[in-house]
């Protein structure tokens, strides 16, 4: 049925529920705000599951509405990943508990829930801290097959909240690309779905787009028309010409990040932007009253020698091209940051020559050609260039984990140890960082992994305190000072970057790093590669 958003929340959201925030090309942020309005000042004790709990969604935690989180990633992700201080405070103070999964394993749990089976097989988690956390409860290894098989337990939230493109009056909802978890989280929900959409269309419009993923009407309890309901995140409409999409509101997201630094400031922000407007329409009216944002000033093309970050990223480009050529990798999947800029730059001349190398991104982008000007991993301008707009299951479960093609993963890391293990979950001080996202999935299943990380003793450790992603498949680590290659089971510095010398490289590493007898110096970056790299990140979001 079609309902106003406030009425849908009043009817279908109850205290103590397990609420799932749908993950894909749209974010259910209008629904999240309405739940905060209804329950503000109370303690409903929600469990909230999400593949990515991001930006304004942390207001649920600051407002005291959540007791437990089930997440693959929680923090800020636009335009770059970082912890959210409000979430860190809540976990540190014991106001909320957190249950960590990876992107594909949380999806697989929802798949099992939607299929009505007890669990789902996956190659992920083995050797990680998450496997230890969930061993024997929601994760187990089954033997008796050709190889051991990891199983994750089915997960069924009570209610799923999504933001779709459009719905018909019967309640059939079209999803925006890329498709993330697809329909699985909606079909796994015990009490169904509250679906926010940009507009209502007729059934013939749904039929004309019947190749797009859809939530069927029988799973939908309410459809709520909430224009710009994914804000401050964007909404891509590739394949659906009935709507104009919209981009990310970077200034608004920056204001949320700033407010979240202190509890009083964030609570005042919640009062001003969520509670006081009274409704989604009131919020949109307030949004329109903002001082007009100046158009971004043109960014002058950077010139001059490569910076340390650029040298590091372009050294990774050289490694990636070498591994693609020598190992025959056909799929390159990257994490966010230096990793994806290296992958994009490495792939550019290969794509120009028509070589069969496909870039992939975990949300469901496959075979895309990155466009200059926007360094965000899931930039909207790259969507129309995809060979396929798909979902997490296809990219992480099929393309990276499956045997059909050889895959090369490029990852960043908060911390990395001498064994190649990555930690992006818990800091040395005990604070939550951001979690796995898709890092564990690609590290455990890709044919080969390359890691890009700034050099420093605080990052390159003898042993990480928590294993987010195991390092068994890491062949090369590229830092801002050296290229480390695995030889006879240990990493050895084989090339030095810039003016780094062997002594400083060893001194700035948290273990006794061997220097190869045949160590060489990384050549100066090619001018063409430096120009391409800078075109992807003209404002220096990642490249200092």
Buried (B, 14 or more C-beta within 10 A) or exposed (E): EBBBBBEBBEEBBEEEBBBBBBBBBBBBBBBBBBBBBBBBEEEBBBBBBBBBBBBBBBBBBBBBBBBBBBBBBBBBBBBBBEBBBBBBBBBEEEEBEBBBBBBBBBBBBBBBBBEEEEBBBBBBBBBBBBBEBBEEEBBBEEEEEEEEBBBBBBBBBBBBBBBBBBBBEBBBBBBBBBBBBBBBBBBBBEBBBBBBBBEEBEEEBBEBBEEBBBBBBEBBBBBBBBBBBBBBBBBBBBBBEBBEBBBBBBEBBBBBBEBBEEBEEBBEBBEEBBBEBEBBEEBBEBBEEEEEEEEEEEEEEBEEEBBBBBBBBBBBBBBBBEBBEEEEBBBBBBBBBBBBBBBBBBBBBBBEEEEEBBBBBBBBBBBBBBBEEBBBBBBBBBBBBBEBBBBBBBBBBBBBBBEEBBBBBBBBBBBBBBBBBBBBBBBEEEBBBBBBBBBBBBBBBBBBBBBBBBBBEEBBBEEBBBBBBBBEBBBBBBBBBBBBBBEEEBBBBBBBBBEBEBEBBBEBBBBEBBBBEEBEEBEEBEEEBBBBBBBBBBBBBBBE
